[in-house]
Amino acid sequence: MIVGSVAASAVVLADVNDLSRMAEVNKINSRPGMTWKAAPSQRFKGQPVGASQSLLGVNHDNYLQMSKKIQSGDIVKVDAPKGFQAPDSFDSAANWPACAKVINDIRDQSNCGCCWAFGGASAASDRLCIATNGTVAVPVSAEDVCFGASYDGCGGGYLQDTWQYVQEGVVTGGNQGDTGALGGGFCSKFSLPHCHHHGPQGQDPYPAEGAPGCPSESSPNAPSKCDSDAKAPYNDFSSSKYSFKGQIESYSNEAAVQSAIMSSGPVESAFTVYDDFENYAGGVYQPSSTSVLGGHAIRIVGWGVDAGTKYWKVANSWNPYWGESGYFRIIRGNDACGIESQAMASGSDVKWSGPGL
């Protein structure tokens, strides 16, 4: 009898959670002048608003640690050149067509909080390709970064850890199962499974985080050898790494981020996630909530204007079925959620080395 009562209570609680979430979605969509669309997600069926909190992987003191690195000289803060005027819109893939496949490659971090590694590994891939005029169009391995630059990459990390690791040398590797535009044959692909992430299921064929096939992940050991199906010149772990000589740069305002992207390609950044972001389905996001869940790292690839609203175009690491084909847009110009004050990348004049260079 007690067991039955507990089960019944759980069902009631799940129903209440669904009603609360639907009420939140309706509240967002009914606000005058709203620039984005919310929708309920099967991923969070029966769960309370804010259930994604444990999946956000930027450590809470990322900004503080970045500031310390700037003070020590390990990272150089760079502003836009005097007189810089950015165009109304810019898209990295369109500007560098030889690297469009690399820039448009949307990855999947699985049920693991290593967004900090994915945002940086993807931006490093872009910048490596752009710096070599498309000669080196490869994915930098998030597997190597996530589990080599941190003892517990799935538990969270810092953006600067990614860039310092890449600076020293990182192997190549794409998505689990060699999915994605760049295919396979690289050294160390991501070992954790594809998952459906926050937001509506849509056409996403992957199981939701926490469902069978997508368990909560603990960090595996960092790779020390290439995958058995890796092909030359990316099949030797020690000799197939890419690295760069030069500075790591930080950008802390709209113009600085724009200048950095136009100069050398996409940048990594982090932003504060509010609980309404769980329901993002498209449009130009701006927070309608004050409930903070944590920090998330992403890759800014460009910007534009939609019906008078300025936005950043942002590549996520929640697979290409999420949001706007793997991307989302977020309001630009007022440092929404801190996204304009935590950007970082390799410097514009760094010298890359590795296979083919």
N, C-alpha and C positions, 0 to 999 in steps of 0.2 A: 504493500500500500504506500509506503514511504517512497519507494523507488518510482512508482507511478506518479506520485505527486511532484517529485523532482523533475521527471521528464516533462510533465505538463507545464511546469513553471518555466522550463527552458524554452518550450515552444512559444509560450506567451511572451517571454522576453525577446525571442527572435522576431516575433511579429511586431512588437513595440519598436524594436530597432529599425525594422524595415519601414515602418510608418514614419519614424523620426527622420530617416534618411530621405524618404520621398518628400516629406514636408520641407526639408532643406533644399532639395532640388527644385521644388515648385517655388520656393521663396526666392532663390537665385534667379530663376527664369522670369519671374514676374516683376523684378525690379526695373524701374524706368531707366532707359539708357544703358542697359546691360550689354557689354561687348562680347560676351562669351556664352556658350550654351552648356548647361549641366544636364546630366542624365544619370539614372540609377545604374548601378553596376552589379551584375551577378556575382562578381568577385567578392562583394561585401554583403551578400545576402545573409540576413540574420545577425549581422555584426553592427556594433554601434558606430556612429560617426567618429572618425579618428582611428579606425582600425589599422591604418597603414603605418602608424608611427614607428613600429619596430623595423620597418623595411627601409628607412631613410638612413643613408650611410655617410653623411658628412658630419664629422665630430662637431659638437656644439661650440668649441672654442677655435674653430678653423680661422676666423678672422683675426683673433688674437695671435695665434701661432704664425699666421702669414705676416702680421705686423712685426713680430719679433724677427722673422727672417729678413724683412726689409731693413730693419734697424741694424742687423748684423752684416748686411751686404750680400747675403746669399741670394736674395731676390732684389731686383732693381725696379723701383716704381717709375713708370714711364707715362708721360702725358702726351696729348696730341700736339703736333707741331704748332707753333704760333701761326694764327691765320687759317688754320685747318677748317674747311667747310665740307661736311659730309653730304652726299646726295640724299634725296628723299628715300631712296630704296637701294638695296645692294644685296646680291645673292652670290655666295662664294662659288657654288657649283656652276652658275652661269658665267661668272667672271673668269674661272679657270676650267674650261671644258675638258682639258686633258686630264684633270683630276676629279671630274664630276662623279665617277663611279666610287672613288674613295670618299669624297665628301658626302655623297648620298647614302653611304652604307650605314644603316641603322642597326645597332647591335642589341643584345638581350642579356642583361645582367643576372638573369634567373632569380631565384628566391634568396638573394644574397645582397648585402648592403655595400657592394663595392662600386657604387656609382662614381665615387671619387677617382677610381682607376679607369673606368670606362670613358668618362668625359675627357680625361687627359690622354688616354691611349688613342682615342678617335681623333682628337684635335692634333696630336702629334703626327698621326698618319697623314692628315690633311696637309700639315705644314711641311712634312718631309716631301710629299709629292709636289707641292707647289714650289718648294725651294729647288727641286731638281727638274722643273718644267715638265713634270709628268713622267720622267724616266723611271722613277721608283714609285710605283703605284701599289703599295702593299698595306695591309692592316698591321699596325703595331699590336702586339699581344696583350690584351687585358688580363689574360691568365698570368702571364709573367709579372705584370705590374701589380695586380691585386694581391698575389700571394708571395711575391718577392720583395715588394716595398713595405709590407706590413706582416706582422706575425699572425694577424687575424683580420684579413681583408674584408671578409663578409661582415665583420663586426663594426666596420666604419674606418675612416681614415681622413687624411688631409690632402688637399689639392697639391700642395708643394711637394709631398712625398712622391707623387706621380712624376712630376717634372724633374726632380733630382734623380730619380731612378732612370728615366729615359735618357737624361743627360749622360749618365754613366754607361748605358748600354742595355738594350731590350731586344728580345727576339720578335719575330713576326707571328701572327696568329689571329684568326677571325672568330666567327661564331661557332658555337657547339654544332657539330654535324656539318660543318663547312657550308652552312647556309649563308646567303647574302650575295651581293653583286660581285664580290671579289673572289668567290669560290674558295678552294682549298689548296692543299699542298704546302702550306706554311708550317712554321716550326711547332707552335704550341697553341692550338685552338682552345677556346673556352670549354672547360670540362663539365660544367653544370648545365642542366637541361633548360630548354626554352620554357617560358611560362607566360600565361596571360596575366597582365598587370592591371593596375587601377583603371577604372573607366569601363564603359560599355564593352561587352564581349565582341560585338560586331562580327567580322569574318575571321577573328582570331581562332586558329585551330588548336592552340596550346592549352593545357590544363592550367587552372588558376593557381596562384601561390597558395600552398597549403593543401591542395587537392592531390590525389594520387598522381604520380608522375612529376610533381613539382613540390617536393618537401622543403621545409626550412633547412638551409644548408649551413654546415660548419665549414671553415676554410680548409681545403686540402693543402698538402705541402706544395711549396713553390716548385715549378718544373726545373729539372736539372738536365734534361735531354729532350730532344725534339720528338714529336709524335712519329709513330712507325710509318705513317703514310706521307710524311713531309718529303718534299722534293728539293733537289739542288737548285739554287745555292742556299736553301733555307733548312737543310736537314742536319746541320752540325750546330749544336747549341752554342758553343764558344765562339765560333767564327762567323756566325750569321746575324750578329747583333747590329742594330743601328744606334748611334749615339751622336751627340753634338757637342761642339766646343763653342762657348759663348755664354751669354747671360740668360737667366730666367727672368721674365718680366711680369710685373703686376700692373693692372689697369684699373683705375678706381672711379671712373665717371663715364658718362655716355660718349663724349667725344674721344676719349682715350681708347675705349673699346672699339669704336668705329674705325679709328685710325689704324689700330693694330690689325683688325680684320682685313681692311683694304690693302694694307702693306704686305701681309704674310699669310693670311688665312684665318680660319676659325680659331676661337679661343675657348678654353674651359672656364666655367664659372660655377658658383654655387648660389642657391637662393633658399630663403626660408619658406617652408611648406606649411600652408594653413589647411585646416581640415576640409575646406570646400574644394580643394584641388583634386581630391579623390573622385569627384564627379565631373571632371573636365571632359567635354566631348567635342570641343571645337571653338574657334573664335579667338579673340584677344583677351587672354586671362588677366584679370586684376582681382585681388583678394576681396571677398565680401564677408570674410570671417575674421575674428581676432584670436581664434584658437590655434596656437602654433603646435605643429607636430614634430618638426625637426628640420634638418637641412638636407638638400639634395644637390648633387653635382650634375652638370649638363654641358652641352657644347653650343655656343652661339655661332651661327653660320651666316647671319645677315640681319636685315631689318627692312621695314617698309611702313606704309600708312594705309589703314583700312577705314574708310568713311570718316576721315579726320582723326582717327586714333593711331598714334605712333606705336609701333611694336617691334620687338625683337623676334626673329625667327630662330627657334631653339630646337636642336636635335636631342632627343631623349634616348635612353638605353632600355626602353621597355618594349622592344620589338616593333617592327614596322606596321603592326595592326593597331597600335595604340594611338589615341589622339587624332591628329591630322597626318595620317600615314607615317607615324613615328615621331612627328614634330609637334610642337605647340607654339603658340605665339603668346607673348606676355607684354603688357604695356611698357613703353619705353620712355625714358627721360626724367623719371622721378625716383630712380633706384628702387623700383617696386620689389619688395621682398629681398632687397640687398643684392640683386643680380648684377648691378653695375659697379659694385664696390669690391667684388671678390674675383674678378677675372684674372686669368694667368695663362702664360704660354711661353714657349721658347722665343728668344729674341729675334728680331727681323734680320739680323746679320750673322746668325750662328752658322757654323760650318758643320754639315752633317757628314758622317762617315759610315760605311757599311757595304754590304754586297752591291756591286754595280757602281760604286762611287770611288 
